Amino acid sequence: MHLVFGLSADGRVYPDAAEAVGAIDAAIVGPAGLVSMIEAQLGLLGPIASRAVRTASYLAKLRTAGNGRFWIASFEKDPWSTAVTLLQWRDNLIAAGWHGKPVGTGRIDDLAAAENAGTTLPLGLADRAVQLLQTLPSRPGLRLKRLTLAEPRALLPPLWLRLMDALEAAGVSINQHEGCVPAVEGSDLRKVQRALAGEPPDPLTGDGTFVVVESDTELMAAEVVADWLATGSAEEGAGTVVLAPDGDTTLLDHALRARGLPALGLSAPSPWRGALQILPLAFAAAWRPFDPRVLLNLLMLPRPPISRWAAKRLARALSSEPGLGGAAWLDAWAGIEARLMEIHAELEPKHARKKVDAVLAEWRTWTDVGRFDRRVGIPTVEAQAIAGRVAAWAMRADAGRNDRLLLAVAAAAGAVVDALTRLEQEVMPALLLERIVGQVLAEGVVNPDHVPEAGNVRAVRAPGALWSAASRVVWWGFVGPGERVNREPWDSTEIKALEAAGVILESSAEAALRIGASYTQVLQHAAERVVFVRPALFRDEQATVHPLAHQLRPLLEGAGEGVMFKAERLLREPDAALAGRLLPRHAIETGYPPAGAATWTLPVGTATALMEGRSESATSLRRLFNCQFGWFAQDVLNLRPGRFAEIPGPDQLFGNLAHEIARRLLPPGPPPPMGGVRTTATELFETLLPQIAAPLLQPEHAGELSAARELVPAALESLVRLLHERELEVAGSELEREGSHHGLALLGRLDLLVRRGPQVAVLDLKWTRSERRYREEIAEGSAVQLAVYRAISADAGTTGTGGYFLLRQRRILAGEGSILADHPIESGRSDTETLDMIAGDWKLWRDLASSGVLVAAGFDDAVDHRPEGLELEAPREPCAFR
């Protein structure tokens, strides 16, 4: 067996074979790949623990090591972060040759105590490599015969240098790969190669073999690179490598696809992939007080844990009444049950019932939320059950298709279960549990739908992944900070004690030299051309200078015109030369989006047919008078803006609570006795709060909730007192009513209908911070809502009026002639006159629509197209309908 070893070769590499035609018993491996192959040959294979599992195990060891250790202060405040840091220190020491023994210094001896405390720590990569060092002398028979080093042997970190020595002692032939192919003598690229090798620099002439592309944005950089790749022939594409150190070519791939070129297919791992969010959301939903936003996010995932159609029903219920146990929530589950019975209708009733009950029981486990207090924590067995449910769902959803994302979810959930077990705690604090889940998901998953397409151009992530010669190299995203040097936490006394014990740490200078060599190696491996792409803005941040750019700066000062290329030149030059290729640009006719128009024309008769038999509500009439176009689109055509389900704001939730309490507190008939009204209202408030307004229980609303606990019962007590003082009876609440006025068909829902003899009145309950708007509406005679309620509230032989009851202010606003107030607001119009005005304006707007004309009020000249004879004023604020 022949292996090529590179420190950055655990992933995509170029070239991907050691020989031009490949070989059966050969491979290119990085540290993890080399250790795994040797373990397989020595029979040392075992389970590989995730970082979260190892951290949990080490946390338990730190706790077992006892008090008085140097980490105790930070451990008491944040045990998980402390364990993460110390585990990294410990692994670095193991890699440097430490055997877990005291060396005579306080901190390292404390780590030695932790090493011997508690249960065995799962092996990390450094532990596995050290195990090989100990096993190789006594296990002959390696199939590995030859190992080629992609990096200079002297630059390897101490652990891998020791492993090379051990392999060589075991009979493995180790040689150095000579992958450098000098560029053409005299070319700019060759001058750069010589300068980086330590020779005196020569001025660059700009022959196109070495170019730095600068751009204002990453988007413009992608356009330039895609144009350059598209201009080259298929033969020129072969041997071209795109180096993307950030691991993401998504933006560049969009530009390549626009030119008919295959995608490179690199995507950065992200912990925010849709299905991965099921794990943290499942835990977040378990805490009390229940947060409907968390459950809504869970239900609205691209892959929800229950069937999508059922998730949408529950999401709609949460949007209307955010809580559990309310009418909307119960109705949603009843609808889901009925739908499941229809789905299984072909089965016998007994079997169908059993099947439906099983599905419902499984789905309800995902909505059995808000059970555990964050201040106390969650029992470990319950936390494991949640993670186990997520893992089971992921495997069931994958169904053997090997979906990378779903398998990652299952693995992450399994790692959480393992980590919780190793912590050896009966109760998991909320912060610790969140840290575990965050650690498990930290590595993320690449986009499973973003894959490389067949083509000649290849892409790699790390500079060291370009381990041999390539004809052309494009360094995409040539920005800082580059690979960082890990700084060791040990002082000089500790380092001397470690060295005396045979522990040799890689110094910062040695690490910097190794990292710098990986950068310069990219240029040494390029045979024909190198193009560095350096945008000023990378992602959403100002780009910093790459460390290699500092080395190249003396060469770039005073360089020829062809060395530095400004990407924005393509926007103004018909032909631009870049790296030996001409990038032609052709002018195209500029297109503009459709301009907004104040009037829209419909085929004659279309609107008439659509409006036939319509009934208007107060809301639709206000929309009509504000913007006829918006009314026609939303109310006649039933168009709605596409948006995610969302939780109402606190003011609306308080209003919903007050409405529901009033409905239950005031059944038809005489108002309840004043004694006990506030107590009953308070009890209803607390009962309904988690059912229809659970977001108000969150800490950020504590102040408002505290005030509302006093305001709402007091407001309803004031409402009952008003009914008694005005000698009013309750005729009904939340009533669906219809009526008409001068040919205008009306409908609406009445909050509270009260009666005194033949007179009836509508009380519309409002939870508002200011009464000004409602007072002005009544005074101006433009209260459309009250006028509509008057028309639909009166029965045969009765006359109706209306008014607003402002809950926060405990005040009623009503016009003249109302039975609701002793001091009515003087109005410029009576309710009847307002109704006449509404009906008249409605007819004018309807006739205009019937003629095929719609007016969009969001334009300055829209007022010129309003029908003549309108009595309601044009809206003060422009229509925002889009």
N, C-alpha and C positions, 0 to 999 in steps of 0.2 A: 504494500500500500504506500502511495505517495500522497502526502498532504502539503498544502501551502498554508502557512500560518501567518495571519495578520491581526493586529490588535483591533482593527475595525471591520473584520470580515465576518462577524456574526450577523449577516443580513445580505442585502444585495451588493454584489461586487462586480468590478470590471477588470479584466475579462472574467467570465464565470467558469473557465476551465483552464487548467495548467498547460494543456496542449492545444494546438490549433484545432484538432478534431475531437478533443475530449478523450477521456479514458474511463474505463470501468471502475478500477480500484484506486481512484484519486479524487480529491476534493479540496476545496478552499475553505478553511475554517478560521473562526475567531477563537477567543479564549473559551467560551462556553462550548463551542463545537468540538474543539480539541479535547477538552476534558471529557465530554460525553463519549467520544469515540474511544479514547483510551480506557475509560471505565467499562465500556462494553467489551473490549478485548480482554480485560482483566477480571471480568465477572463482578464488577463493583456497582452495577446499576442499582439505583434505589429511587424512592420518591423525591421529587424536587419541590421544596416548600416555597411558597410565595413570600415576598418580603414582609407582608402583613403578618403571616403566621410566625415567621422568625422573630419579628418585633414583639408579638404577643408573648412568645416563649421567653424572650430576653427580659421583658417587663416582669414576668413572674420570677425570673432568676434574680433580678435587681431587688425585688421586694423580699425575696427569701434571704438575700445576703445580709439583711438586718439594718439597724439604724447606725448612725455614726459614719456613714459613707459620704464621700465628697459630693455625691449627686442628690442627697436626701432633700435639700431645700427645693430644688427645681422639681424633683420627683413628686413631692407632695402637692405642688401646684398643677403640674401637667405631666403625669407619668408617661403618657404615650410619646410625646415629643422628646422627653428625656431618654426613653428607651431607643427611639429612632437614632438620636445623635450618638449615644454610647455604643449602640450596635455597629454603627459605621466606624467608630474609633476601634472597636474590638476587631472587626473584620480587617481593617488596615494593618493592625498589629499582627494578626494571624498571617496575612499575606507577606509581612516582612520577616516572618520566622519566629514569632512569639508562640510559645507552647502553653499559654495560660497559667504560667507560674509567676510567683512574686519576683520582683527584681530589686526590691529595696527602696522603692519610692511610693509615696502615699496613694496617688491616684491609680497607678498601674497595679499596685497590690490590691486595691479595692476591686478593680476589674477582675483580678485573679480570684478573689473571693466569690464574685458573682459567677465566674466561669465554673466553679466547683459547687455552686449552690443549685438546689432544685433539680428539675429534670434536664435531660440532655437537650441541647439546642439543636434544632434541625440544621443540617449542613448548608452553608452558602457556597458560592463558587470558590472562594478562597479556601474554605475547609476541604472541599473536594479535591482541589489542586494539591493541597498539602498531603491529603490522604494518598494521592498518587505518588508523591515524592517518597512516602514511607513504604509504599507497596512495590514500586518498580524493581528495586534490587532483589526482591524475593519472588517475583512472578515473571519467569522467563516466558518466551513464546509470543512476543508482540508481533502482530501482522504488519504493523507499521515499520517500514524499512527505511523510508527517506522522508525528511521534513525540510521544506524550503521556507526560509524566513523572508517575509515581504519587507520588514523593517530591518535596519542594521541591528545585529545582535547586541551590540553594546548599549543600544538605546532602550532595550526592553526593561520593563519594571522588574524589581528584584525577584518577585515570585515566578514570573515566566522565564526569567533568566535561569533560575535554579531548576525549573522544570526542563529546560533545554539541556542543561548539564546532566540531569538524571536520565533523560531519554538517550543522550549520546552515550552515557555509561552503560545503558541497556542494549547498545548495539544499533541504535538508530543513526543513520547518516544525516547530518544536519549541514545544509549549505545555504549560502546567501543568494537570494534572487537578484539578478542584475537586470532590472526592468527599465533602466534609463536608456532612451534612444535619443541621442543628440539631434537637435534640429539642424537645418541646413546652415553650414558655416557662413557667418556674416549676416544672418537674418536677425531681426530684433529678438525673436524668441531665443535664439542661441546666445545672444548677448546677455539676456536676462538669466539664462541658465548658468552662464559662466560667472556672472556677478554674484548669484546666490551660492555658488560653489566657492566663493572667496576670492575670485580673480578681480582685477581692477575693472570698473565699469566702463563701457563704451557708450557713446550717445546713441539713442534710438532714432531711426530714420523714418519710422512710420510705414513700413512695408506691409502691414496687415497681419503679420504673424503673431503679434502681441498687441492686444487692444483692450482698453478699459472703457466700457460703456457706462456713462453716467446718465441718470434720468431723474426727473422730479418725482415721479411716482413709479410704483411697482407695475402698474398697469401699462404705462408707456414702455417700460423695460420689456415686458412680455411681448408687446407688439413688435419691438425691434428684433428680439431673439427669434420669435416665430417667423418673421420675414426672412431673417438670415438663414434659418434652417430650411424654409420653403424654397429659397432661391437655389440652394445646392442640389446637385444631382443625387440619384440613389447611391452611386458609388462614393460620393463625398459624404453621404450620411453614414455609411459603414465606418466604424471606428470613431464616431463622434460620441462623446460622453458629456452628459449634463450633470454637474455636481450641485446638489441642493442640500447644503448642510442643515437647513431647518427641516428637512424631510418632507417638504410639501411643494408639489408642482401644479397644484390645482389651477391657479391663475394662468400659468404658462400653458397648461393643457387646454384651457378654453380658447386661447389664442391659436394654438396648434390645430384644434378641431375646426376652427373657422377657416383655416387654409387647407383643409382636407388631409391633415397629417395625423398620424396616430398619437395617442396620448402616452405620456411617459409613466403616469400611474402611481406617482408617489403621493401619499397623504400622511399628514402628521397624526400620530396617535392622539386621541381626544377622549377624556372621561365623560364628555357630554353627548355621546351618541345616544339616540333615542332609547333603545332598549336597555342600555346601561343605567338609565335613570330610574328604572323600576326598583332597583335595590335601595338607593338612598330615599326614594319617595315612600317605599313600603315602611321603612323605619320612621321617617318623619311623620307619617300619618298615624303612628301608634301613640304619639304623645298627647297628653291632656294638658290644656284644653284643645279640643279637636279644631284643626284648621282646615276649613273646606277648600282653601286654595291648594293645599297639598294634594288632597284627594282629587280635585278637579284636574290638576296637572297630571296625575297618574292616569286618569281616565282619558285624557286628551293626547296621550302619547301616540306616536305613529303605530306602535304595537302595544295596545293596552293589554293588561293581564286577563281581561274577559273579552268576549266577542265585541267587535267594534260597534255593532248596532245597539247592544245593551249599554255599552259605555257611553254612547251618545245620549241615550235616554236619561241615564243617571246624571250626566253632565248638565243637561238642560234643567233637571230638577234642582241641582245645586245652584245653578245660575239664578233661578227664580226664587228659591227658598234655601239659602246656603246653610244647611244643617242636616241632622239626621232625625228621622221620626216625624217630620212634618207631613202635611197632606201631599205636597208635590213629590216628596221622596217615596211615600207609601204608594202613591199612584204609579210612579215609575216602576217600582218592583212588581206591582200588579200587572202592568202592561208587559213587562218582561216575561212574567210567568205565563200569561196568556199567549204570547208569541211562541214561547218554547213548546207549549201544548200543541199549537198549530204545526210547528216544525215536526213534532213526533206524532202527528195525528195518525200516521199509518200503522203505528203500534197498537196493540191492545191497550185499553184504558189503564189496566193495572200496571203494565210494563211502562207505558208512557208516563204515568204518574211517578213511578220510581225513578225513571231516567231524569225527568224534570226536577224532582226533588234533589237528586244528586248534583245536577248542574247548579241549581240555585244555592245549595249548601257550599259548593266550591267557590262560586262567585261571591257569596256573602262574606267569605273569609277575607276578601280584599277590602271590604267596606266595614269590617268590624274594627273600627278605628277609635282613637282617642281614649285608650284604656289605661295608660300609664303616666304617672306624674313625672315630669322631667327632673324635679328636685330630688326625687327618690331614686329614679332609675328604673330599669326594666329587668325582670328576672332573666337570668341567662338562658334558661330553657325556652322562654317565650321568644327571646331574640333569635335563638337558633331555629325556632319554628318558623319565624318570619323569613329568615334567610333560606331555610329549607324549602319553603313554599315558592320562593323566587326561583331557586334552582330547578325545582320540579316543573314549574311553568316553562322555563327556558328550554329544558330538554324536550318537553312535550310539544312546544311550539316548533322546535327544530325538526322533530320527527325524522331524524336520520339524514337531513339534507346538508349537514355540515355547514350550517350558516355560521360564519365566523363571529358575528356579533352575538348571536344567541348562545353560542358555546362559551364566549367570553363572559356573558352574564352568569351562566351556570358555574363556571370556574370561580368567578368572583364571589358568588354566594357560597360556594363550598369553602372558599378560603376564609370567609367570615365565620362560618360554623367552626372551622378548625381553630381559628384564632381565639374565638370565644372559649372554646374548650381548654386551650392551653393557658388562658389567663387564670383559671382556677378560682373564679369568683362566682358567687351565687347571684349577685345583682350587678348589672352593668350601668354605670353612670352615663347620662346622655352624652356628655362631651367625649368620653372615652369611646363609646359606640360609634359616634360620628367620625372620630379620628380613624378608627379601624376601617370603616366603610370608605372613607376618603383615601386611606393608604391602599386599599385593595383596588380602587378604581383609578389611582393616580397615574398608572402607566397608560390607561386608556386603550382604545382600539382604533386602528386605521379605518378609513372609510371603506367598507366592504364592496361598495359599488364603484369605487375609483380604482381601476386596475390598469396595468400597462397593456397597450395594444401592440400587435405585431408591427415591427418597424426596425429600421437600422439604427436609430438613435437610442442610446441607453441612458439610464439615470441611476445615480447612486447617492447615498446620503452623506457619508463621511469622507473627508479627504483621503484617509487611509484605505478606504474601500477601492480606490483606484490604485491597485497594487502592481500593475504592469503597464506596458506602453499603450498609449492611445493616440490616434492620429490628431484628433481635435478635441479640445476640452472647453466647455462653457461653464464657468463658475457662476451659477445662478444665485443671486443673493449674497454677493461678496461684501458683507457687512459684519460689524462686530456684534458681540464681543469675542466670538470664537470660543473654543474650548477653554474652560477655566481650570486653573491649577488648584488642586485641593491643598489647603494649608493645614499642616499637622498641628494639633493642639498642644504638643509636648514642649516643655522648656528644655534648656540645654542640659540640666541635671538629669532629667528623665531620659533624654536621648542618649547621654553617656551611659546610664544604667542599662538601657536597652541594648546598646552596642556591646557592652560587656557581656550581656547574656546571649549574644549572637543574633540580635534582632536588628536588621539593617533597613531603615526606612528610606524610601526614595525622597531625595531632597526636592524642594520647590524648584531649584535651578535645573535639576535633572529632568523633572517633569516638564518644565517649560521648554527645555531643549528637545525633548521627544515630541511634544506637541508642535513646536516650530518646524521640526524636520518633516512632520506629516504634511504641513502646508507647502513647504518648498518642494517636497517630493511630487506634488501634483504637476508643477512646472517641469520638473526633470523627466516626468513620464510622458509629457506631451511631445509629439514628434513634428507636428506641422504648425498648429495654431493654438493659441489660448485666448479666450475672450472672458474678461471679468465683467460682471454686470453689477453695478453699484447704484441702486436707487436712493434718493435722498429720504424718501419715506418708505419704510419697510413694514408691512402690515399697517398698523395704525400709530406707529411711533416714528420719531425722528431717528434715522439710521446713524449708527456710530461707525467709526473706522475700524476695519479688520486689522488684527495684528500684522498680517503679512503685508498690508498696504503700507505700514510704516517702513518695512524693509525695502519696498519698491519705490518709495518716494524719491530717493536720490536719482533713480533711473528715469522717473517721469518728469522731473524738472527740466524744462527746455527740450522735451521730446518732440519729434516731428508731428505734423498735423494728423497723421493717420493713427497715432497711438491713443489719443483721447477722443472719444466719439460721444457727442451729446445726442441722446435719443430723440429729443424734440425736433431735431433737424428734419426728421421724416415728415413732420407736419407742414413744412414750408418748402422743402426741396423736392423736385421731381425725381431726381436720381441721387442717391447717396451711396458712397463706397464704404463698406464696412468689412474688415477682415478678409480682404481679397474677393469680396462679392459685391455686385452692384444691386442695390435694393430699389427697383423701379416703383414709382408711385404714380398712379393715374387719377386724375381729377374725376370725381363723380358728381352727379347732380345732387345738390343738397336737398334733403327732404325735411319738412317741418311737420310737427304734430298738428292735428286739426286744431284750428283756432276756436276758442270759445264763442258761443253765439247767444245773444239774448233771446232770440226766438227760434223755435223749431217747428217744422212743418210736418204734419201727418197726413196720410191719405184721407180724403173726405169720407166720413162715415165710420172710420176705424174707431175713433174715440167714442162715438155715440154707442156703438155696439158694446164696447168694453164697459161703459158707464151705466148701461141699462140695469135697472133694479138695484143700484147702489144705495146703501145707507151710510150716512156720515156720522162720525163721532166727533166729540169736541177736539180730540187730538188731530184727526184728519182735516177738520175745518181750519184749525190754526195753521196746519201745514199748507193748506190750499191758499190761505190769505197771505202767508209768508212767501211762498214760492210755488206757483202753479206747476212748474215742471217737476219739482221734487214731489209734490202731491201725486201727480200722475204716475211717476215712476214707482213710488213706494206704496201708495194706497190703491191705485187702480191696477198697475201691473204687478204689484207685490214683489218688487225688487228690493233686496236688502244688501247692505254692504257686507262683504265677506269678512268675518272676524272670528276669532276664537271665543269660546264661551268664557265669560268673565264674571267675577263676583261683584255684586253691587257695592257702592261706597257706603260708609257708615251712616250718612244722613238718610239714604234710601232705606237702609236696614232698620234704623230707628222708626222711620215712618211705617214700614211694613209691620213691625212689631205693634205699634200703636193701633193700626188698622185692625189687626187680628184680635188684639185684646178688646177693642171696642166691639167687634162683632160678637165675641163670646160674652162680653159683659152686658150687652144691651140686646136681649132677645125682644121680639115683638111684644108690645104691651106697655104698661106703665114702667117708667124707669125704676131701677132697683132702689131700695132705701139707702139713704146717705151713709148710714152706719155700716162700716165694713167694706165700703166701695174701694177705698185705697188699699186695704189689706188684700182684697180679692184681685185687684189690678196688679199688685206687687207679686202675688203668687203666680198669676198668669204670665207676668213678665219673665219670671225665673223659669217657668215651665217651657215657654215658647222660645226663649233665648237660644238654647242649644239646638232647637228643632228648625228654626227658620232664620236665625241671625247669629250663627256660631262664630263668624269672624270677629264679632264685637268682644269675644272673650279673650282675644289675643292681647298680649301686654301693651302693644302700641296704642290700643284703644281704651286703656284702663281709665284715663281721665274722663273721656267722653261717656264711657259706660257708667262710671260712678255718678256722673251728673244725670244721666238718663234714668238711672234707677230711682231718682227722686222726681225728675221732670215728668216722665211718662205716667206713673200712677197719679201724680198731682194733677196733670192735665186731664186725665179721664175722670178724676173726682170732680174737677171743675166742670167738665162736660155734663156729668150727671146732675150737678147742682143747677146748671143752666136749664136742663130739661124740667127739673122740678120748679124752678122759679118761673119759667115761661109756660108751665102747665102743658107740657108737650108729651105725647106718647110716641113710642118707637113703632113705626110702621114696618120697618125692615132694614137690613143692612146688607151691603154687597149685593145689591139687586140688579139684575140685568133687565133693562127697560127699553122700550121702543116708543117712538112717537113721530109726529110730523108737524111741519109748519109751512104753509103756503107752498106745498109740493115738495118740500125738502124732507126726505126720510132721515130720521135720526135714531141713534142708539147709543147706549152708554151703560156704565156700571155705577150705581149710586152708592157712595160710602155709607151714608146714614139718611134714611127717610123718616121724618117725624111729622106728627099730625096734631092739629088742634081744631076739633070740629070739622068743618068742610075744608079747612085750609091745610095744605101740606107744604113742607119745605125740605130742601136737601141740604145737608151739612157735608161739605167736602173737607176731610181732615188733611191738614198740611203740616209736615215737619220741616220748617224753614227757619233760617236765621234772620230773615228780614221780612217785614210785612209790607214794605213800600210798594212792591210790584202789585200785590193783590189789592191794596187800597186804591192805587191809581187806576187799575182796571175797572173797579166798581164806580169810581168817581167819573171816569171818562165814558162810562157806558159801553166798554169794549170787553167785558168779561164774557168771552165766548163760552167758557165752560159752564158758568152759572146760567146763562141763557139757554143752553142746550138742556141742562138739567131741569130747568123750569118746564120746557116743552115735553119732556119725557116723564116727568114726575106726576103731573096732574092726571087724575082719573076723571071719569064722568062725574060731574057735579062738584068737582073740587078745583081750587086754584092753587098753583104752586109758586114758590119763590126759592131762592137759594142763598147760601152764604158759605164763607170759609171759616173753619175753626182752626186757629193756629195753635198747635199743640205746645210748642216751646213757650209761646207768649201767654197761653191760656186766655186767648181773646177771640171773639167772634167778629167777623167783618161781613156786613150785609147791607144791601141797598134799602132804599125807601120802600115802605109797604111790606117789609118782611116781618114775619112773626117771630123772628129769631133774636132781634136786638131792640133795646129801648132807644138806642142812639144810633140810628142807621146813618150810613154815609150818603151825603147828598150826591145825586148822580145827574149827569147831563141828559140821560135817556132813561126811560123806564125799561123793564125787562122785555116788555112786548115790543117796544121800539128797537131794542137791540136785536131781538129775534127777527124782526122785519128786515133790519139792515143786513143781518147774516144771510137770510134767505135771498135777499136781493143780490148781494155780492156773489153768493154761491151760484146763482143763475147766470150772472154775467160771465163768470169764469168758466162755467160748464158750457155755455153757448160758444165761448171762444174756442174751447177744446173741441167741441163738435164741428166747428168750422175748419179744424185741422191746424190750429195754432196753439203752441205752448210757449209760455214766457218763463225764462229762467231769471230769477230775481237777483242772482249774484253778480250782475254786470251793471255798470254805471248807466247805460242807455236803456235798461230794462223798464224804467219808469215811463219811457215814451211809448211803450207797447202795451201798457195796462189798459184794459177796457174803460171806456168812458162811463161815468155814472157810479163808480165805486164809492162807497161811503167810508169803509175802513181805510185808515191811512196806510201808505206803503211802509214796509218793515223798517225799523230803525237800524237794524243790523242786517248785513247781506246774508243771503241764504248760503249755508255751508254744505249743501248737498253735493256730493261728487259721484 
